[in-house]
Amino acid sequence: MAKQKAKKLPEEVRESAGKIWLAGLGALATAEEEGSKLFKNLVKKGEEVEGRGKAELGRFRDLVTEVRGKAGRAFEGSPAGSTTRWRGRWPASACRARTRSRPSRRGSRSSPSWSRS
């Protein structure tokens, strides 16, 4: 009886290996079929997301334009806005106003007044 089981074991292994092989081929065929469907579905969803993103970008641009306009109008009404152009730094008139209170050292080779004893 043990000899009969030993003889059947290689047959069972061969059958099992054949079934595993066939299952693998079936999985490959299914992946090819479903893969193309999945790819088409992913492309469709990607187009939808891209459309929503473009719409959001358009709304954001509109908001930036609106805020930029408001900031420009507010600056035009200020004293600095009437004499200078804003370029992302302090206007020259504001810088001059801050430096007038300091002693001028231009043309002077002597040490500053605060270091004299």
MOPAC internal coordinates of N, CA, C and O (Angstrom, degrees):
PM7 1SCF
backbone

  N    0.0000 0     0.00 0     0.00 0    0    0    0
  C    1.4208 1     0.00 0     0.00 0    1    0    0
  C    1.5336 1   110.77 1     0.00 0    2    1    0
  O    1.2310 1   118.95 1   138.25 1    3    2    1
  N    1.2684 1   119.60 1   -41.75 1    3    2    1
  C    1.4491 1   123.48 1   177.70 1    5    3    2
  C    1.5132 1   110.48 1   -63.40 1    6    5    3
  O    1.2310 1   120.67 1   146.69 1    7    6    5
  N    1.3825 1   116.33 1   -33.31 1    7    6    5
  C    1.4653 1   119.62 1   179.29 1    9    7    6
  C    1.5320 1   110.52 1   -70.27 1   10    9    7
  O    1.2310 1   120.36 1   143.92 1   11   10    9
  N    1.3117 1   116.92 1   -36.08 1   11   10    9
  C    1.4631 1   120.08 1   179.94 1   13   11   10
  C    1.5399 1   110.27 1   -66.51 1   14   13   11
  O    1.2310 1   120.10 1   140.13 1   15   14   13
  N    1.3411 1   117.41 1   -39.87 1   15   14   13
  C    1.4582 1   121.74 1   177.44 1   17   15   14
  C    1.5229 1   110.15 1   -65.83 1   18   17   15
  O    1.2310 1   120.15 1   141.20 1   19   18   17
  N    1.2971 1   117.32 1   -38.80 1   19   18   17
  C    1.4616 1   121.41 1   179.38 1   21   19   18
  C    1.5163 1   110.74 1   -65.05 1   22   21   19
  O    1.2310 1   119.61 1   144.50 1   23   22   21
  N    1.3567 1   118.34 1   -35.50 1   23   22   21
  C    1.4540 1   121.30 1   178.70 1   25   23   22
  C    1.5355 1   111.40 1   -73.71 1   26   25   23
  O    1.2310 1   119.81 1   147.22 1   27   26   25
  N    1.3193 1   117.98 1   -32.78 1   27   26   25
  C    1.4527 1   121.73 1  -179.18 1   29   27   26
  C    1.5291 1   112.06 1   -76.21 1   30   29   27
  O    1.2310 1   119.76 1   154.92 1   31   30   29
  N    1.3189 1   118.07 1   -25.08 1   31   30   29
  C    1.4585 1   122.11 1  -176.50 1   33   31   30
  C    1.5283 1   112.27 1   -59.06 1   34   33   31
  O    1.2310 1   117.94 1   131.15 1   35   34   33
  N    1.3402 1   121.54 1   -48.85 1   35   34   33
  C    1.4680 1   119.97 1   177.97 1   37   35   34
  C    1.5296 1   112.55 1   -61.33 1   38   37   35
  O    1.2310 1   119.67 1   144.94 1   39   38   37
  N    1.3082 1   118.23 1   -35.06 1   39   38   37
  C    1.4631 1   121.44 1   177.44 1   41   39   38
  C    1.5277 1   111.03 1   -64.82 1   42   41   39
  O    1.2310 1   121.02 1   135.78 1   43   42   41
  N    1.3084 1   115.65 1   -44.22 1   43   42   41
  C    1.4635 1   120.58 1   179.64 1   45   43   42
  C    1.5280 1   110.88 1   -64.56 1   46   45   43
  O    1.2310 1   120.58 1   140.57 1   47   46   45
  N    1.3086 1   116.49 1   -39.43 1   47   46   45
  C    1.4680 1   121.22 1   178.99 1   49   47   46
  C    1.5228 1   109.31 1   -64.90 1   50   49   47
  O    1.2310 1   120.57 1   136.50 1   51   50   49
  N    1.3454 1   116.51 1   -43.50 1   51   50   49
  C    1.4636 1   120.68 1   179.20 1   53   51   50
  C    1.5366 1   110.58 1   -62.15 1   54   53   51
  O    1.2310 1   120.42 1   134.86 1   55   54   53
  N    1.3165 1   116.81 1   -45.14 1   55   54   53
  C    1.4645 1   120.71 1   178.54 1   57   55   54
  C    1.5247 1   111.21 1   -61.97 1   58   57   55
  O    1.2310 1   121.06 1   136.60 1   59   58   57
  N    1.3214 1   115.58 1   -43.40 1   59   58   57
  C    1.4624 1   120.90 1  -179.47 1   61   59   58
  C    1.5269 1   110.34 1   -64.19 1   62   61   59
  O    1.2310 1   120.12 1   137.15 1   63   62   61
  N    1.3246 1   117.38 1   -42.85 1   63   62   61
  C    1.4662 1   121.41 1   178.44 1   65   63   62
  C    1.5248 1   110.10 1   -63.17 1   66   65   63
  O    1.2310 1   120.29 1   140.46 1   67   66   65
  N    1.3280 1   117.05 1   -39.54 1   67   66   65
  C    1.4730 1   120.93 1   178.06 1   69   67   66
  C    1.5154 1   111.45 1   -63.29 1   70   69   67
  O    1.2310 1   120.60 1   138.40 1   71   70   69
  N    1.3264 1   116.46 1   -41.60 1   71   70   69
  C    1.4590 1   120.31 1   178.61 1   73   71   70
  C    1.5377 1   111.01 1   -66.06 1   74   73   71
  O    1.2310 1   120.79 1   140.17 1   75   74   73
  N    1.3284 1   116.10 1   -39.83 1   75   74   73
  C    1.4774 1   119.99 1   178.30 1   77   75   74
  C    1.5268 1   109.64 1   -62.64 1   78   77   75
  O    1.2310 1   120.65 1   137.73 1   79   78   77
  N    1.3452 1   116.36 1   -42.27 1   79   78   77
  C    1.4612 1   121.62 1   178.00 1   81   79   78
  C    1.5431 1   110.74 1   -59.93 1   82   81   79
  O    1.2310 1   120.83 1   132.45 1   83   82   81
  N    1.3171 1   116.01 1   -47.55 1   83   82   81
  C    1.4587 1   120.50 1   179.75 1   85   83   82
  C    1.5332 1   111.90 1   -64.01 1   86   85   83
  O    1.2310 1   120.79 1   141.62 1   87   86   85
  N    1.3219 1   116.10 1   -38.38 1   87   86   85
  C    1.4657 1   120.04 1   177.58 1   89   87   86
  C    1.5322 1   110.14 1   -63.71 1   90   89   87
  O    1.2310 1   120.36 1   141.08 1   91   90   89
  N    1.3273 1   116.92 1   -38.92 1   91   90   89
  C    1.4619 1   120.77 1   177.66 1   93   91   90
  C    1.5228 1   111.63 1   -64.16 1   94   93   91
  O    1.2310 1   120.86 1   137.05 1   95   94   93
  N    1.3543 1   115.97 1   -42.95 1   95   94   93
  C    1.4677 1   119.45 1   177.50 1   97   95   94
  C    1.5310 1   111.02 1   -63.35 1   98   97   95
  O    1.2310 1   120.81 1   140.18 1   99   98   97
  N    1.3109 1   116.06 1   -39.82 1   99   98   97
  C    1.4724 1   120.47 1   177.84 1  101   99   98
  C    1.5299 1   111.09 1   -63.94 1  102  101   99
  O    1.2310 1   120.68 1   139.86 1  103  102  101
  N    1.3176 1   116.31 1   -40.14 1  103  102  101
  C    1.4677 1   120.40 1   178.92 1  105  103  102
  C    1.5247 1   110.28 1   -64.95 1  106  105  103
  O    1.2310 1   120.30 1   140.15 1  107  106  105
  N    1.3198 1   117.03 1   -39.85 1  107  106  105
  C    1.4606 1   121.19 1   178.28 1  109  107  106
  C    1.5270 1   111.07 1   -63.29 1  110  109  107
  O    1.2310 1   120.47 1   133.93 1  111  110  109
  N    1.3174 1   116.71 1   -46.07 1  111  110  109
  C    1.4639 1   120.83 1   179.45 1  113  111  110
  C    1.5310 1   111.04 1   -62.58 1  114  113  111
  O    1.2310 1   120.65 1   137.59 1  115  114  113
  N    1.3281 1   116.36 1   -42.41 1  115  114  113
  C    1.4678 1   120.46 1   178.41 1  117  115  114
  C    1.5221 1   110.65 1   -64.48 1  118  117  115
  O    1.2310 1   120.50 1   138.86 1  119  118  117
  N    1.3293 1   116.65 1   -41.14 1  119  118  117
  C    1.4705 1   120.30 1   179.49 1  121  119  118
  C    1.5218 1   110.77 1   -62.91 1  122  121  119
  O    1.2310 1   120.32 1   141.60 1  123  122  121
  N    1.3357 1   116.99 1   -38.40 1  123  122  121
  C    1.4619 1   119.63 1   178.06 1  125  123  122
  C    1.5254 1   110.80 1   -64.24 1  126  125  123
  O    1.2310 1   120.41 1   134.27 1  127  126  125
  N    1.3232 1   116.82 1   -45.73 1  127  126  125
  C    1.4584 1   120.86 1  -179.41 1  129  127  126
  C    1.5291 1   111.12 1   -66.09 1  130  129  127
  O    1.2310 1   121.11 1   128.45 1  131  130  129
  N    1.3080 1   115.48 1   -51.55 1  131  130  129
  C    1.4599 1   120.42 1  -177.41 1  133  131  130
  C    1.5236 1   110.74 1   -71.74 1  134  133  131
  O    1.2310 1   120.61 1   149.93 1  135  134  133
  N    1.3191 1   116.43 1   -30.07 1  135  134  133
  C    1.4683 1   120.34 1  -179.93 1  137  135  134
  C    1.5109 1   112.16 1   -62.01 1  138  137  135
  O    1.2310 1   120.03 1   136.91 1  139  138  137
  N    1.3219 1   117.54 1   -43.09 1  139  138  137
  C    1.4654 1   119.60 1   179.17 1  141  139  138
  C    1.5286 1   110.50 1   -67.78 1  142  141  139
  O    1.2310 1   120.45 1   142.37 1  143  142  141
  N    1.3324 1   116.75 1   -37.63 1  143  142  141
  C    1.4724 1   119.81 1   176.13 1  145  143  142
  C    1.5249 1   109.94 1   -64.44 1  146  145  143
  O    1.2310 1   121.25 1   135.65 1  147  146  145
  N    1.3314 1   115.22 1   -44.35 1  147  146  145
  C    1.4586 1   120.51 1   179.92 1  149  147  146
  C    1.5249 1   110.64 1   -61.95 1  150  149  147
  O    1.2310 1   120.33 1   136.56 1  151  150  149
  N    1.3299 1   116.97 1   -43.44 1  151  150  149
  C    1.4577 1   121.14 1   179.85 1  153  151  150
  C    1.5308 1   110.80 1   -60.17 1  154  153  151
  O    1.2310 1   120.45 1   133.49 1  155  154  153
  N    1.3118 1   116.74 1   -46.51 1  155  154  153
  C    1.4666 1   120.78 1   179.09 1  157  155  154
  C    1.5249 1   110.77 1   -61.24 1  158  157  155
  O    1.2310 1   120.94 1   138.90 1  159  158  157
  N    1.3286 1   115.80 1   -41.10 1  159  158  157
  C    1.4561 1   121.09 1   178.91 1  161  159  158
  C    1.5353 1   110.97 1   -64.21 1  162  161  159
  O    1.2310 1   120.50 1   138.40 1  163  162  161
  N    1.3329 1   116.66 1   -41.60 1  163  162  161
  C    1.4604 1   120.67 1   179.40 1  165  163  162
  C    1.5254 1   111.16 1   -65.87 1  166  165  163
  O    1.2310 1   120.24 1   140.55 1  167  166  165
  N    1.3302 1   117.15 1   -39.45 1  167  166  165
  C    1.4617 1   120.80 1   177.43 1  169  167  166
  C    1.5261 1   110.04 1   -61.94 1  170  169  167
  O    1.2310 1   120.35 1   136.00 1  171  170  169
  N    1.3226 1   116.94 1   -44.00 1  171  170  169
  C    1.4602 1   121.74 1  -179.83 1  173  171  170
  C    1.5342 1   110.50 1   -60.57 1  174  173  171
  O    1.2310 1   120.75 1   133.37 1  175  174  173
  N    1.3321 1   116.17 1   -46.63 1  175  174  173
  C    1.4621 1   119.85 1   179.88 1  177  175  174
  C    1.5249 1   111.02 1   -66.00 1  178  177  175
  O    1.2310 1   120.41 1   143.04 1  179  178  177
  N    1.3381 1   116.83 1   -36.96 1  179  178  177
  C    1.4596 1   120.22 1   177.44 1  181  179  178
  C    1.5160 1   112.02 1   -62.80 1  182  181  179
  O    1.2310 1   120.32 1   140.69 1  183  182  181
  N    1.3154 1   116.99 1   -39.31 1  183  182  181
  C    1.4691 1   121.02 1   177.48 1  185  183  182
  C    1.5253 1   110.59 1   -63.57 1  186  185  183
  O    1.2310 1   120.57 1   140.45 1  187  186  185
  N    1.3287 1   116.51 1   -39.55 1  187  186  185
  C    1.4631 1   120.27 1   178.82 1  189  187  186
  C    1.5266 1   110.88 1   -63.89 1  190  189  187
  O    1.2310 1   120.78 1   134.84 1  191  190  189
  N    1.3335 1   116.11 1   -45.16 1  191  190  189
  C    1.4669 1   120.51 1  -179.67 1  193  191  190
  C    1.5274 1   110.09 1   -64.54 1  194  193  191
  O    1.2310 1   120.28 1   139.14 1  195  194  193
  N    1.3348 1   117.07 1   -40.86 1  195  194  193
  C    1.4560 1   120.40 1   178.83 1  197  195  194
  C    1.5280 1   110.77 1   -62.67 1  198  197  195
  O    1.2310 1   120.23 1   139.66 1  199  198  197
  N    1.3128 1   117.16 1   -40.34 1  199  198  197
  C    1.4632 1   120.98 1   177.82 1  201  199  198
  C    1.5154 1   112.34 1   -62.00 1  202  201  199
  O    1.2310 1   121.00 1   136.12 1  203  202  201
  N    1.3305 1   115.69 1   -43.88 1  203  202  201
  C    1.4668 1   119.49 1   177.80 1  205  203  202
  C    1.5254 1   110.48 1   -64.47 1  206  205  203
  O    1.2310 1   120.45 1   140.96 1  207  206  205
  N    1.3400 1   116.74 1   -39.04 1  207  206  205
  C    1.4621 1   120.67 1   179.33 1  209  207  206
  C    1.5176 1   111.67 1   -63.92 1  210  209  207
  O    1.2310 1   120.45 1   138.59 1  211  210  209
  N    1.3345 1   116.75 1   -41.41 1  211  210  209
  C    1.4626 1   120.09 1   178.28 1  213  211  210
  C    1.5264 1   110.92 1   -64.96 1  214  213  211
  O    1.2310 1   120.41 1   142.61 1  215  214  213
  N    1.3201 1   116.81 1   -37.39 1  215  214  213
  C    1.4657 1   120.23 1   178.06 1  217  215  214
  C    1.5268 1   110.24 1   -65.15 1  218  217  215
  O    1.2310 1   120.34 1   136.93 1  219  218  217
  N    1.3193 1   116.96 1   -43.07 1  219  218  217
  C    1.4666 1   121.19 1   177.99 1  221  219  218
  C    1.5287 1   110.34 1   -62.78 1  222  221  219
  O    1.2310 1   120.62 1   138.16 1  223  222  221
  N    1.3198 1   116.42 1   -41.84 1  223  222  221
  C    1.4611 1   120.91 1   179.49 1  225  223  222
  C    1.5256 1   110.11 1   -62.20 1  226  225  223
  O    1.2310 1   120.15 1   139.51 1  227  226  225
  N    1.3243 1   117.32 1   -40.49 1  227  226  225
  C    1.4567 1   120.95 1   177.58 1  229  227  226
  C    1.5224 1   111.84 1   -62.34 1  230  229  227
  O    1.2310 1   120.57 1   137.02 1  231  230  229
  N    1.3267 1   116.51 1   -42.98 1  231  230  229
  C    1.4660 1   120.01 1   178.04 1  233  231  230
  C    1.5260 1   110.58 1   -64.94 1  234  233  231
  O    1.2310 1   120.25 1   140.98 1  235  234  233
  N    1.3262 1   117.12 1   -39.02 1  235  234  233
  C    1.4644 1   121.21 1   179.33 1  237  235  234
  C    1.5289 1   110.48 1   -65.02 1  238  237  235
  O    1.2310 1   120.30 1   137.53 1  239  238  237
  N    1.3319 1   117.03 1   -42.47 1  239  238  237
  C    1.4711 1   120.20 1   177.84 1  241  239  238
  C    1.5213 1   110.45 1   -60.97 1  242  241  239
  O    1.2310 1   120.17 1   137.52 1  243  242  241
  N    1.3246 1   117.27 1   -42.48 1  243  242  241
  C    1.4633 1   121.00 1   178.94 1  245  243  242
  C    1.5268 1   110.55 1   -61.09 1  246  245  243
  O    1.2310 1   120.73 1   137.73 1  247  246  245
  N    1.3230 1   116.21 1   -42.27 1  247  246  245
  C    1.4558 1   120.71 1   179.79 1  249  247  246
  C    1.5258 1   110.86 1   -64.39 1  250  249  247
  O    1.2310 1   120.25 1   135.62 1  251  250  249
  N    1.3240 1   117.14 1   -44.38 1  251  250  249
  C    1.4618 1   120.98 1   179.44 1  253  251  250
  C    1.5258 1   109.87 1   -62.10 1  254  253  251
  O    1.2310 1   120.21 1   136.82 1  255  254  253
  N    1.3259 1   117.19 1   -43.18 1  255  254  253
  C    1.4591 1   120.96 1   179.11 1  257  255  254
  C    1.5310 1   110.60 1   -61.55 1  258  257  255
  O    1.2310 1   120.53 1   137.86 1  259  258  257
  N    1.3162 1   116.59 1   -42.14 1  259  258  257
  C    1.4675 1   120.79 1   179.64 1  261  259  258
  C    1.5239 1   110.97 1   -63.85 1  262  261  259
  O    1.2310 1   120.39 1   132.39 1  263  262  261
  N    1.3319 1   116.86 1   -47.61 1  263  262  261
  C    1.4695 1   120.94 1  -178.82 1  265  263  262
  C    1.5258 1   110.15 1   -65.19 1  266  265  263
  O    1.2310 1   120.85 1   139.74 1  267  266  265
  N    1.3127 1   115.99 1   -40.26 1  267  266  265
  C    1.4646 1   120.20 1   179.24 1  269  267  266
  C    1.5289 1   110.45 1   -62.06 1  270  269  267
  O    1.2310 1   120.52 1   138.55 1  271  270  269
  N    1.3280 1   116.61 1   -41.45 1  271  270  269
  C    1.4598 1   120.17 1   177.55 1  273  271  270
  C    1.5160 1   112.01 1   -63.48 1  274  273  271
  O    1.2310 1   120.64 1   136.29 1  275  274  273
  N    1.3284 1   116.38 1   -43.71 1  275  274  273
  C    1.4683 1   120.06 1   178.95 1  277  275  274
  C    1.5198 1   111.10 1   -63.13 1  278  277  275
  O    1.2310 1   120.53 1   137.79 1  279  278  277
  N    1.3276 1   116.58 1   -42.21 1  279  278  277
  C    1.4668 1   120.28 1   179.64 1  281  279  278
  C    1.5271 1   110.16 1   -64.44 1  282  281  279
  O    1.2310 1   120.36 1   139.01 1  283  282  281
  N    1.3218 1   116.92 1   -40.99 1  283  282  281
  C    1.4641 1   119.99 1   178.87 1  285  283  282
  C    1.5101 1   112.14 1   -63.99 1  286  285  283
  O    1.2310 1   120.72 1   137.46 1  287  286  285
  N    1.3311 1   116.22 1   -42.54 1  287  286  285
  C    1.4710 1   119.90 1   178.85 1  289  287  286
  C    1.5281 1   110.85 1   -65.80 1  290  289  287
  O    1.2310 1   119.98 1   142.05 1  291  290  289
  N    1.3131 1   117.65 1   -37.95 1  291  290  289
  C    1.4642 1   120.83 1   179.10 1  293  291  290
  C    1.5202 1   110.23 1   -66.95 1  294  293  291
  O    1.2310 1   120.37 1   141.72 1  295  294  293
  N    1.3092 1   116.90 1   -38.28 1  295  294  293
  C    1.4610 1   120.20 1  -178.77 1  297  295  294
  C    1.5199 1   110.89 1   -72.06 1  298  297  295
  O    1.2310 1   120.02 1   144.03 1  299  298  297
  N    1.3264 1   117.56 1   -35.97 1  299  298  297
  C    1.4628 1   121.12 1   179.44 1  301  299  298
  C    1.5147 1   110.96 1   -61.70 1  302  301  299
  O    1.2310 1   119.75 1   149.94 1  303  302  301
  N    1.3112 1   118.09 1   -30.06 1  303  302  301
  C    1.4542 1   121.61 1   179.89 1  305  303  302
  C    1.5174 1   113.58 1   -80.20 1  306  305  303
  O    1.2310 1   119.17 1   169.02 1  307  306  305
  N    1.3142 1   119.19 1   -10.98 1  307  306  305
  C    1.4598 1   121.55 1  -177.75 1  309  307  306
  C    1.5239 1   110.09 1   -84.94 1  310  309  307
  O    1.2310 1   119.35 1   -19.73 1  311  310  309
  N    1.3421 1   118.84 1   160.27 1  311  310  309
  C    1.4650 1   120.92 1   179.11 1  313  311  310
  C    1.5317 1   112.04 1   -61.59 1  314  313  311
  O    1.2310 1   120.09 1   141.93 1  315  314  313
  N    1.3139 1   117.44 1   -38.07 1  315  314  313
  C    1.4603 1   120.03 1  -179.96 1  317  315  314
  C    1.5228 1   110.87 1   -68.40 1  318  317  315
  O    1.2310 1   120.23 1   147.88 1  319  318  317
  N    1.3157 1   117.17 1   -32.12 1  319  318  317
  C    1.4524 1   121.13 1  -178.86 1  321  319  318
  C    1.5109 1   113.51 1   -69.05 1  322  321  319
  O    1.2310 1   120.05 1   156.29 1  323  322  321
  N    1.3340 1   117.50 1   -23.71 1  323  322  321
  C    1.4566 1   119.33 1  -178.00 1  325  323  322
  C    1.5172 1   112.05 1   -81.72 1  326  325  323
  O    1.2310 1   119.32 1   158.33 1  327  326  325
  N    1.3354 1   118.91 1   -21.67 1  327  326  325
  C    1.4618 1   120.15 1  -176.81 1  329  327  326
  C    1.5174 1   113.54 1  -110.35 1  330  329  327
  O    1.2310 1   119.86 1   160.94 1  331  330  329
  N    1.3180 1   117.87 1   -19.06 1  331  330  329
  C    1.4544 1   119.87 1  -175.39 1  333  331  330
  C    1.5135 1   110.74 1  -135.01 1  334  333  331
  O    1.2310 1   120.99 1   -15.93 1  335  334  333
  N    1.3118 1   115.71 1   164.07 1  335  334  333
  C    1.4599 1   121.03 1   174.40 1  337  335  334
  C    1.5160 1   108.66 1  -102.33 1  338  337  335
  O    1.2310 1   120.65 1   -40.36 1  339  338  337
  N    1.2966 1   116.37 1   139.64 1  339  338  337
  C    1.4656 1   121.89 1   179.94 1  341  339  338
  C    1.5194 1   109.13 1   -82.66 1  342  341  339
  O    1.2310 1   119.99 1   -54.70 1  343  342  341
  N    1.3153 1   117.62 1   125.30 1  343  342  341
  C    1.4565 1   121.88 1   179.55 1  345  343  342
  C    1.5278 1   111.03 1  -128.21 1  346  345  343
  O    1.2310 1   120.09 1  -148.32 1  347  346  345
  N    1.3063 1   117.42 1    31.68 1  347  346  345
  C    1.4592 1   120.33 1   176.43 1  349  347  346
  C    1.5125 1   112.96 1    83.67 1  350  349  347
  O    1.2310 1   119.77 1  -167.03 1  351  350  349
  N    1.3196 1   118.04 1    12.97 1  351  350  349
  C    1.4607 1   121.22 1   176.76 1  353  351  350
  C    1.5231 1   107.65 1  -143.05 1  354  353  351
  O    1.2310 1   120.21 1    -1.58 1  355  354  353
  N    1.3119 1   117.20 1   178.42 1  355  354  353
  C    1.4615 1   119.59 1   179.36 1  357  355  354
  C    1.5170 1   109.67 1   -64.36 1  358  357  355
  O    1.2310 1   119.85 1   -43.78 1  359  358  357
  N    1.3286 1   117.90 1   136.22 1  359  358  357
  C    1.4628 1   120.09 1   175.67 1  361  359  358
  C    1.5264 1   110.16 1   -63.77 1  362  361  359
  O    1.2310 1   120.52 1   -29.14 1  363  362  361
  N    1.3020 1   116.61 1   150.86 1  363  362  361
  C    1.4590 1   121.41 1  -177.23 1  365  363  362
  C    1.5258 1   111.13 1   -58.55 1  366  365  363
  O    1.2310 1   120.04 1   141.82 1  367  366  365
  N    1.3363 1   117.53 1   -38.18 1  367  366  365
  C    1.4635 1   119.85 1  -178.72 1  369  367  366
  C    1.5246 1   110.95 1   -64.11 1  370  369  367
  O    1.2310 1   120.09 1   143.97 1  371  370  369
  N    1.3248 1   117.44 1   -36.03 1  371  370  369
  C    1.4632 1   120.52 1   178.78 1  373  371  370
  C    1.5181 1   110.07 1   -70.42 1  374  373  371
  O    1.2310 1   120.10 1   143.69 1  375  374  373
  N    1.3163 1   117.41 1   -36.31 1  375  374  373
  C    1.4638 1   120.81 1   178.87 1  377  375  374
  C    1.5209 1   110.23 1   -68.34 1  378  377  375
  O    1.2310 1   120.01 1   139.12 1  379  378  377
  N    1.3391 1   117.58 1   -40.88 1  379  378  377
  C    1.4603 1   120.42 1   179.11 1  381  379  378
  C    1.5238 1   110.40 1   -64.26 1  382  381  379
  O    1.2310 1   120.69 1   140.80 1  383  382  381
  N    1.3156 1   116.29 1   -39.20 1  383  382  381
  C    1.4571 1   119.64 1  -178.66 1  385  383  382
  C    1.5214 1   110.90 1   -64.66 1  386  385  383
  O    1.2310 1   120.07 1   145.79 1  387  386  385
  N    1.2992 1   117.46 1   -34.21 1  387  386  385
  C    1.4645 1   120.10 1  -179.73 1  389  387  386
  C    1.5136 1   111.54 1   -76.78 1  390  389  387
  O    1.2310 1   119.46 1   150.56 1  391  390  389
  N    1.3164 1   118.64 1   -29.44 1  391  390  389
  C    1.4619 1   120.31 1  -174.80 1  393  391  390
  C    1.5183 1   112.14 1   -87.65 1  394  393  391
  O    1.2310 1   118.52 1   167.40 1  395  394  393
  N    1.3444 1   120.42 1   -12.60 1  395  394  393
  C    1.4606 1   121.96 1  -178.22 1  397  395  394
  C    1.5250 1   112.16 1   -65.21 1  398  397  395
  O    1.2310 1   120.44 1   150.80 1  399  398  397
  N    1.3246 1   116.77 1   -29.20 1  399  398  397
  C    1.4571 1   118.96 1  -177.33 1  401  399  398
  C    1.5187 1   112.49 1   -76.46 1  402  401  399
  O    1.2310 1   119.79 1   164.31 1  403  402  401
  N    1.3091 1   118.01 1   -15.69 1  403  402  401
  C    1.4680 1   120.83 1   178.56 1  405  403  402
  C    1.5238 1   109.74 1   -85.41 1  406  405  403
  O    1.2310 1   120.51 1   -28.75 1  407  406  405
  N    1.3070 1   116.63 1   151.25 1  407  406  405
  C    1.4646 1   118.62 1   176.30 1  409  407  406
  C    1.5251 1   109.33 1   -69.08 1  410  409  407
  O    1.2310 1   120.57 1   -38.92 1  411  410  409
  N    1.3066 1   116.51 1   141.08 1  411  410  409
  C    1.4612 1   121.57 1  -178.93 1  413  411  410
  C    1.5182 1   108.97 1   -79.87 1  414  413  411
  O    1.2310 1   120.46 1   -46.81 1  415  414  413
  N    1.3258 1   116.73 1   133.19 1  415  414  413
  C    1.4603 1   121.10 1   178.68 1  417  415  414
  C    1.5177 1   110.83 1  -113.46 1  418  417  415
  O    1.2310 1   119.53 1  -173.42 1  419  418  417
  N    1.3077 1   118.51 1     6.58 1  419  418  417
  C    1.4513 1   120.88 1  -179.09 1  421  419  418
  C    1.5223 1   110.06 1   -66.28 1  422  421  419
  O    1.2310 1   121.35 1   -47.11 1  423  422  421
  N    1.2873 1   115.02 1   132.89 1  423  422  421
  C    1.4543 1   120.09 1   176.85 1  425  423  422
  C    1.5140 1   113.07 1    76.55 1  426  425  423
  O    1.2310 1   119.65 1   173.91 1  427  426  425
  N    1.3005 1   118.28 1    -6.09 1  427  426  425
  C    1.4580 1   121.04 1  -178.56 1  429  427  426
  C    1.5115 1   109.16 1   -99.50 1  430  429  427
  O    1.2310 1   120.76 1   -51.06 1  431  430  429
  N    1.3289 1   116.14 1   128.94 1  431  430  429
  C    1.4674 1   120.38 1   178.96 1  433  431  430
  C    1.5203 1   110.91 1   -97.21 1  434  433  431
  O    1.2310 1   119.95 1   175.77 1  435  434  433
  N    1.2771 1   117.71 1    -4.23 1  435  434  433
  C    1.4589 1   120.74 1  -179.32 1  437  435  434
  C    1.5168 1   109.56 1   -77.14 1  438  437  435
  O    1.2310 1   120.99 1   -14.35 1  439  438  437
  N    1.3040 1   115.72 1   165.65 1  439  438  437
  C    1.4623 1   119.97 1   179.01 1  441  439  438
  C    1.5184 1   109.59 1   -73.14 1  442  441  439
  O    1.2310 1   119.94 1   -22.90 1  443  442  441
  N    1.3114 1   117.73 1   157.10 1  443  442  441
  C    1.4645 1   121.27 1  -178.83 1  445  443  442
  C    1.5206 1   110.77 1   -61.04 1  446  445  443
  O    1.2310 1   121.11 1   -22.03 1  447  446  445
  N    1.3296 1   115.49 1   157.97 1  447  446  445
  C    1.4587 1   121.22 1  -175.46 1  449  447  446
  C    1.5207 1   112.12 1   -63.78 1  450  449  447
  O    1.2310 1   118.87 1   149.99 1  451  450  449
  N    1.2882 1   119.76 1   -30.01 1  451  450  449
  C    1.4636 1   121.00 1  -177.66 1  453  451  450
  C    1.5267 1   112.80 1   -75.94 1  454  453  451
  O    1.2310 1   119.97 1   166.95 1  455  454  453
  N    1.3470 1   117.67 1   -13.05 1  455  454  453
  C    1.4738 1   118.09 1  -179.72 1  457  455  454
  C    1.5222 1   111.07 1  -101.08 1  458  457  455
  O    1.2310 1   119.90 1   177.46 1  459  458  457
  N    1.3287 1   117.80 1    -2.54 1  459  458  457
  C    1.4681 1   120.33 1   178.78 1  461  459  458
  C    1.5118 1   110.05 1   -76.69 1  462  461  459
  O    1.2310 1   120.94 1   -34.74 1  463  462  461
  N    1.3193 1   115.81 1   145.26 1  463  462  461
  C    1.4500 1   118.36 1   179.09 1  465  463  462
  C    1.4967 1   111.85 1  -100.51 1  466  465  463
  O    1.2310 1   120.10 1   180.00 1  467  466  465

